[in-house]
């Protein structure tokens, strides 16, 4: 039995058709290997992102597979953000990547949201954030259940960073007309038209951003900004109490507990960043021991130059 199997195997190996097939397979394997080497060489170049072509160039070059290519670049975009958010927090090619993804697949809604949030909140480039969000408004159908997020984030940029309440209210009205929007949004539109901005309003927007995104690293950046806005809200609250104390006592309080003892406030707010709130009894300045900077309003200094709230 063993002898028969061995002969059969030898016959199969020496079969001319089988030998020809194996030769063709070897040549094909070599060709595939060579193509893979060329592909990886190009991929290494694109890894620098200096060689990344535009979406308009890649779309016809994708030979009808633009949606697949968009998904691949989207994976790369998320990885690029993740790598840099944990290291240098510099994102020179983030806009380019998001632009490529959304040019290859204009109906891919989430990258518009992601780019709009990150470019404003993390990068500090409002113009690029606005550009991505407006691109989404032009491409994403209004029937998309998440369409309202695009004018919502645009309105947030104008309200939170620029304090341009009229433009913010315009975009929030667009979001408020969408059937998928939250119930409180029309009320925020009314507040914006009344120029009734305060940190509490900003917190509602940031909390909506936090719940809307699925990227955990981005969620943490938004959560950090929420904590910073809470600090600003608390400082303004304590400053009003300080002013009331000085109005009746003629001096600044020695410490914040004096505001409680005077019956002006019930308690001192808990500082959300792990520090505490203090007052300089000489100057009256109230500050956080953990977060030293105050949130600043965006003020354009000259064309192309931006300054946004807080640290980018």
C-alpha positions in Angstrom: 0.0 0.0 0.0 2.8 2.4 0.9 4.6 1.5 -2.4 1.5 2.3 -4.4 1.0 5.7 -2.8 4.7 6.6 -3.3 4.5 5.8 -7.0 1.3 7.8 -7.4 2.9 10.8 -5.7 5.9 10.6 -8.0 3.7 10.4 -11.0 1.8 13.5 -9.9 5.0 15.4 -9.4 6.3 14.5 -12.8 3.0 15.2 -14.6 3.8 17.8 -17.3 0.6 19.7 -16.7 1.3 20.0 -13.0 4.8 21.1 -13.6 3.5 23.8 -16.0 1.0 25.0 -13.5 3.7 25.2 -10.8 5.9 27.3 -13.1 3.1 29.7 -13.9 2.3 30.0 -10.2 5.9 30.7 -9.4 6.1 33.4 -12.1 2.8 34.9 -10.9 4.0 34.9 -7.3 7.2 36.7 -8.3 5.1 39.3 -10.1 2.9 39.8 -7.1 5.9 40.1 -4.8 7.4 42.8 -7.1 4.2 44.7 -7.2 3.9 44.5 -3.4 7.5 45.9 -3.1 6.6 48.8 -5.3 3.3 49.4 -3.4 5.1 49.4 0.0 7.7 51.8 -1.4 4.9 54.1 -2.4 3.2 53.6 0.9 6.3 54.6 2.8 6.4 57.8 0.8 2.8 58.5 1.5 3.5 57.8 5.2 5.4 61.1 5.2 2.1 62.6 3.9 4.3 65.1 2.0 3.6 62.9 -1.1 -0.1 62.5 -0.4 -2.0 63.4 -3.6 -5.2 65.4 -3.5 -8.6 63.7 -3.4 -9.4 65.2 -6.9 -6.3 63.3 -8.3 -7.0 60.1 -6.4 -10.7 59.9 -7.3 -10.2 59.0 -11.0 -7.1 57.0 -10.2 -9.2 54.7 -7.9 -10.8 53.1 -10.9 -14.2 53.1 -9.3 -13.1 52.0 -5.9 -13.1 55.5 -4.4 -15.4 54.5 -1.5 -13.0 51.7 -0.5 -10.0 54.0 -0.9 -11.8 56.6 1.3 -12.3 54.0 4.0 -8.6 53.1 3.9 -7.6 56.8 4.2 -10.2 57.3 7.0 -8.5 54.5 9.0 -5.2 56.2 8.4 -6.7 59.6 9.5 -7.9 58.1 12.8 -4.5 56.5 13.3 -2.7 59.7 12.5 -4.7 61.6 15.0 -4.3 58.9 17.7 -0.5 58.8 17.2 -0.1 62.6 17.5 -2.6 63.2 20.3 -0.5 60.9 22.5 2.9 62.5 21.5 3.5 66.0 20.1 -0.1 67.1 19.5 0.9 68.6 16.2 -1.3 67.7 13.2 0.1 69.4 10.0 -1.6 67.0 7.6 -4.9 66.4 9.4 -6.9 68.8 7.2 -5.4 67.3 4.1 -6.3 63.7 5.2 -9.9 64.6 6.0 -10.2 66.5 2.7 -9.0 63.5 0.8 -11.4 61.2 2.7 -14.4 63.4 2.0 -13.5 64.1 -1.6 -13.3 60.4 -2.4 -16.6 59.7 -0.6 -18.5 63.0 -0.2 -21.4 61.2 1.5 -19.2 59.8 4.3 -20.7 62.0 7.0 -18.6 61.3 10.1 -15.2 62.6 8.9 -16.8 66.1 8.5 -17.8 66.0 12.1 -14.5 64.7 13.3 -12.5 67.2 11.2 -14.7 70.1 12.2 -14.3 69.3 15.9 -10.6 68.5 15.9 -9.4 71.3 13.7 -11.1 73.8 16.0 -10.8 72.2 19.4 -7.4 70.5 19.2 -5.6 72.3 16.3 -7.0 75.8 16.9 -7.5 76.5 13.2 -11.1 77.8 12.9 -10.9 78.5 9.1 -10.0 74.9 8.3 -12.7 73.6 10.7 -15.3 75.9 9.0 -14.1 74.7 5.5 -14.6 71.0 6.3 -18.0 71.6 7.9 -19.2 73.8 5.0 -18.0 71.1 2.6 -20.2 68.6 4.6 -23.2 71.0 4.4 -22.8 71.0 0.6 -22.4 67.2 0.2 -24.3 65.4 2.9 -28.1 65.1 2.2 -30.4 66.9 4.6 -32.3 63.6 5.1 -29.2 62.1 6.8 -30.1 61.6 10.5 -26.8 63.3 11.6 -27.0 66.2 9.1 -27.9 68.7 11.9 -24.5 68.2 13.5 -22.7 70.0 10.7 -24.5 73.4 11.1 -24.5 72.8 14.9 -20.6 72.6 15.0 -20.4 75.6 12.7 -22.6 77.5 15.0 -20.5 76.4 17.9 -17.3 77.8 16.2 -19.0 81.2 15.8 -20.5 81.3 19.3 -17.8 79.8 21.5 -14.6 81.0 19.7 -15.6 84.1 18.0 -18.6 85.4 20.0 -20.3 86.2 16.7 -23.8 85.5 18.0 -25.7 86.5 14.8 -23.8 84.1 12.6 -23.9 81.4 15.3 -27.7 81.8 15.5 -28.0 81.4 11.7 -26.3 78.0 11.7 -28.1 76.9 14.8 -31.4 77.7 13.2 -30.5 75.4 10.3 -29.7 72.7 12.9 -32.9 73.4 14.9 -35.1 72.8 11.8 -33.7 69.3 11.4 -36.0 66.5 12.8 -33.1 64.8 14.5 -32.0 67.7 16.5 -32.2 67.7 20.4 -35.2 69.4 22.0 -33.2 72.1 23.7 -31.7 73.5 20.5 -34.4 76.1 19.6 -34.0 77.6 23.1 -30.3 78.0 22.5 -31.0 79.7 19.2 -33.2 82.2 21.1 -30.4 82.8 23.6 -27.9 83.4 20.8 -30.2 85.9 19.1 -30.5 87.7 22.5 -26.7 87.6 22.8 -27.2 85.8 26.1 -24.0 83.8 25.9 -22.5 82.4 29.1 -20.3 79.4 29.9 -23.4 77.3 30.8 -24.5 77.6 27.1 -21.1 76.5 25.9 -21.2 73.5 28.2 -24.4 72.3 26.6 -22.8 72.4 23.2 -19.6 70.7 24.4 -21.6 68.0 26.1 -23.5 67.3 22.8 -20.1 67.1 21.0 -18.9 64.6 23.7 -21.9 62.3 23.2 -21.8 62.6 19.4 -18.3 61.3 18.8 -17.1 57.7 19.0 -13.4 58.4 19.0 -12.2 57.9 22.6 -9.1 60.1 22.3 -11.3 62.9 20.9 -13.8 62.4 23.7 -11.1 62.9 26.3 -10.0 66.2 24.6 -13.6 67.4 24.6 -14.0 66.3 28.2 -10.9 68.3 29.1 -12.3 71.4 27.4 -15.6 70.8 29.3 -13.6 70.9 32.6 -11.9 74.1 31.5 -15.2 75.8 30.7 -16.6 74.7 34.1 -13.6 76.5 35.7 -14.4 79.6 33.7 -18.1 79.3 34.8 -17.1 79.0 38.4 -14.7 81.9 38.3 -17.3 84.2 36.9 -19.7 83.0 39.6 -17.2 83.7 42.3 -16.3 87.1 40.8 -19.9 88.2 41.0 -20.0 87.1 44.6 -16.7 88.9 45.3 -18.1 92.1 43.8 -21.2 91.9 45.9 -19.0 91.4 49.1 -16.9 94.4 48.2 -19.9 96.5 47.5 -21.1 96.1 51.1 -17.8 95.6 53.0 -15.6 98.0 51.1 -12.8 95.4 50.8 -12.1 92.1 49.1 -12.6 89.0 51.3 -9.6 87.5 52.9 -10.6 84.1 51.5 -13.4 82.6 49.5 -14.9 81.0 52.7 -15.8 84.5 53.7 -18.3 84.7 50.9 -20.0 81.6 52.4 -19.9 83.1 55.9 -21.4 86.3 54.6 -24.3 84.4 53.1 -23.6 85.5 49.6 -23.0 82.0 48.2 -24.0 78.6 49.7 -20.7 76.9 49.0 -17.4 77.1 47.1 -17.7 75.1 43.8 -15.5 72.1 43.4 -12.6 72.7 41.0 -13.0 70.0 38.3 -9.3 69.7 37.4 -8.2 68.6 40.8 -7.1 72.0 42.1 -9.0 74.6 44.2 -10.2 78.2 43.9 -8.4 81.0 45.7 -8.6 84.7 45.9 -5.8 87.3 46.2 -7.1 89.5 49.0 -5.1 92.5 47.8 -6.1 92.5 44.1 -9.3 90.6 44.3 -8.2 88.2 41.6 -9.9 84.8 41.8 -8.1 81.9 40.2 -7.7 78.2 39.9 -4.6 76.6 41.4 -4.6 74.0 38.6 -5.7 75.9 35.4 -3.9 79.2 35.3 -5.3 80.6 32.0 -8.6 82.2 31.5 -10.7 81.4 28.4 -10.2 84.1 25.8 -12.6 85.3 23.1 -11.4 84.8 19.5 -10.1 88.1 18.1 -8.9 88.2 14.5 -5.8 90.4 14.3 -5.2 90.3 10.6 -6.3 88.3 7.6 -5.2 84.6 8.0 -4.2 85.0 11.6 -6.4 83.5 14.4 -6.6 83.4 18.1 -8.9 81.0 19.8 -10.2 80.5 23.3 -7.7 78.9 25.6 -4.8 76.8 24.6 -5.1 75.0 21.2 
